[in-house]
Each structure stands twice: as C-alpha cells, then as structure tokens.
C-alpha cells in the first residue's frame, strides 16, 4: 500500500483526513483483509456501542452497566476501512454488509446489548452506512431523554433527513426500563417516550407501519402462579387429571394422557408439533384435598358445556411441562397456560401466558364488526377507554376464583396499557393507532433470555432455555433462529483497565474484557447470540482488531448527562 493509498470515504479527500487517521485506517485495513468473506456477507450486528444505562431487570441480552462506544473519529475510520475491505471482496454488491443473510438482508442492527438511541453519533453512523456502503439500519429503543438537547437535535436530524436509510424502527414499552419502573420518574419517562415518538412520527409514517418496519411493542411481566399445593398429575376414576393452583384439567377420554410433543418444523412462522393435542376439560377450582378434587372432576365431566382445550406435553432442559392451547386461536386470541412439575426446577407452578391486552382489543374490534387484522381507523379515544374498561371488568370477574390473574391485570397489564394511551395521545397519534395491529403489537410476556431467568421464580432453571413452545419456535432447536444460520457481529470490547477491579455486570454478558481498546469481530449462533454453537458447545470464529478509538461513559455520569429516559 503506497503512502497515499488508504481507505477514504466517498465524500473525503486525502487532505481531509489527519495523518493519525490515515495510519489508523491502514492498520485497520491490514487486519480486516484477514477476515473470512462471510464476516461481511453475513454481518448483522454492527454495534457502535455496548452497554446500556436503562438497567432493565429483564434484558434478553444481559447488557452491561457501563458504555464503551466508537468515538466520531473511530466510527469514520472503521467504516472507511470496512467499506474498502468489503469492496475488495464484493465489488458488484449493492449492500456491502449482510447481503447473504436470510433475515433482513442488507440491513444492519446497531443494537444488541445497548440502546443505540443514546449513541451521540448515530446520525453519522446511519448516514455513512447508507451513503457509502448501501446498507440500511434497523433501530430498537426504549426512548431517550428529551432533556439532552444534543441528542434531541440529532434525532430530529435523523427523523427529518434519513428516512430512506431505515429498514425499521421499533419502540419498546416494558415494565422493566429504569425510568418507567421508578414510580417517581414514570411521568417523565412517559413524556420522554412521547417526545421520541412525536419526533419519529413522520419517519414512521413514511416507511409504513408493521412489525418489521415501524411499530411500538409491548412486552409484559409474566403471570407466575405458585402451586401452593403439590401439582396433581395422575388419574382419578380412570381419567387423567392435572391440577396446578386454581387450574384443573381433566381428559375427556379415560385412560389417556398427552403424548410427548416437540416442534418438528415451521410452517412460515408458525410451529408444527410432532404430536396431536389431547382434549381436556378446563376449569378453575381450588379444592386440593382428595375428596374435593374427585368431586370437582366428576362435576366437570358431567357438565355438558364445559370448556375444552388441547393439552401437549413438552420437555426442555429443566424437565417435562404441559402446554395448554399454546398457539393463537382462530379468532386471534392467545390464552396459553403452561404447567411446570418440579423435575430439575426449583419449584413447581404455572405461567399463564394469556395476552389480556390483545384479547381485549380483539373483543372490542369484534363488537365493531372489525376482524383480527383489520384496522379501526375511525376509532375514538372513547373506544380506547372501552378496552381499559374491558380489562377492568375482566379483573373484577376473575377476582373470586382467580385472584392472581385479577391482580396481574390490575398491576401489570393496565399500568402499561395506560402508559401506551398517554404516550400515543401526547405524541400526536390518533386513537386508530392503538387498534392498528401493524403499529401496536402485544408480544406477550417476557421470554427466558438473559437476565429474565430470575424473573420466573424458579420455574425456569436454565438460562436462555425456551420455557414454552412459542419460545421454542423463536430460538429453540427447530426455530426461526436456527433456520437463519450463523451471523456476525462487530462491537467494542469493555476495557478492564478502566477500573481497579471491574464491577460485576459492568461489561455485560455478551462481551469479554480486554486490557486495551479493542473491537471484537465474531460469529454468533442466533439461537442465543453467543460465539459458540448452542447444541454442541463448539466455539465459533472470533477476531480482535486494534486501532479503533473508543469512548468510555461511566454509569455515574449517565444521569448528569441525561443519557437515558425518565431523568428529571
């Protein structure tokens, strides 16, 4: 490489680049040339930062509490060198990164264990990838602080000028974000999230609403039930009976229980199970003594109009479990129940995965003659109030026999839905957005990934292990993730020399500590987004690259600099 032959961005002249950056780019290019071609063609996560200040108790990727990020110069130097290395391999490819991926080809994810809305050079990142590499981006965020005027100005620039660079933008509303979870800050968090939605509203409308384009997703806490009495799993008068907490299930045909099932394949995005469900009657009954249970079973069998459900037996690393109606019903409602015997688990119990919010929305729409996927564009805020009233009445109806569900609706579902209503109204969206299945998406309860393990109260024992068939379909052995094949990630590594002794979790669960400023380029198994094969444990390929300038933002500085939403 001659003295003048170093990676330039298309908008640059050699005289624009400092001697230091020229040397850095030569060094970076020498290192990047040693990467396999798939590190570029299957690149999915190009993270300009790691770490997150939102401190969510549920973080599916176990984000660190300190942030390391590319400086503005480091970002430009790295993208210039990546662009040149990719052009040498794929001179005719319109999208230089990620073009060979099955999932969202040619679209970069600048997030994994970070919230990229706080990255101060995000506008440069998006512009450089689109204009110099032919790559669009997908953003996911819980919002940012409107009190950080520099961030607000940057996001206004992005929203007003960079819509063609977006492959998608998702706002996440969960009960675990620090700003929402702190009741004294929740009002400020709502205003910050509303401000972010208002800022991006024109961009979202321009790229269109949808799960893969522009939406707001709600993810709820799980409804976990302790089986205060041991789970009954046996036969009464020849009929198989399962009794956990208030949930009583009785097989409709004597002598037969569920056959072991598994996800055998996917039909589009829907799982296909390698067993048929067994039909059971289902009711609520809290009688757990032998005579009382036998009487409840006989009464259920003698009831002509008893509710019938399909029951499967699945198994994960923690042992067998029962899944009751684990898929969406024909009308779109989701009422799945999962019962977990002790096995390897810390305790037995159940998780009621019913999507109370989604189901209430669908019931209101049906009353208006609107189908499950239909839009309700002429909806008013009074119609929105109807959903809130539907949830309130359901909680009241459940109180006598199922107080756990009533409490869950009141304390976990309604507060989050009320936040959604406030955010939509304050950000200028019409009531129809609340009912639009392309825009407002109820994703159900949190899944067992990352730090969520501790939130399942002992019913999930193994980290990142699917705890339901629907989770299995997402990131299990036969799943949407397994079909996609290995992907690649580029991200900073946390620097241990920043501390006398690195505090626990400061670097996050997806990163290895380094002694100096280094970035990691690694292959990941998408089933758990770690650099080893989930089934075999075999390590995947990883490379360290030196020379990219990093910035370290300490946890104690985050609140003073308004680097996460909800700060006052």
Order of alpha helices (4+ residues) and beta strands (2+ residues): alpha-alpha-beta-beta-beta-alpha-beta-alpha-beta-alpha-beta-alpha-alpha-beta-beta-beta-beta-beta-beta-beta-beta-alpha-beta-beta-beta-beta-alpha-alpha-alpha-alpha-alpha-beta-alpha-alpha-beta-beta-beta-beta-alpha
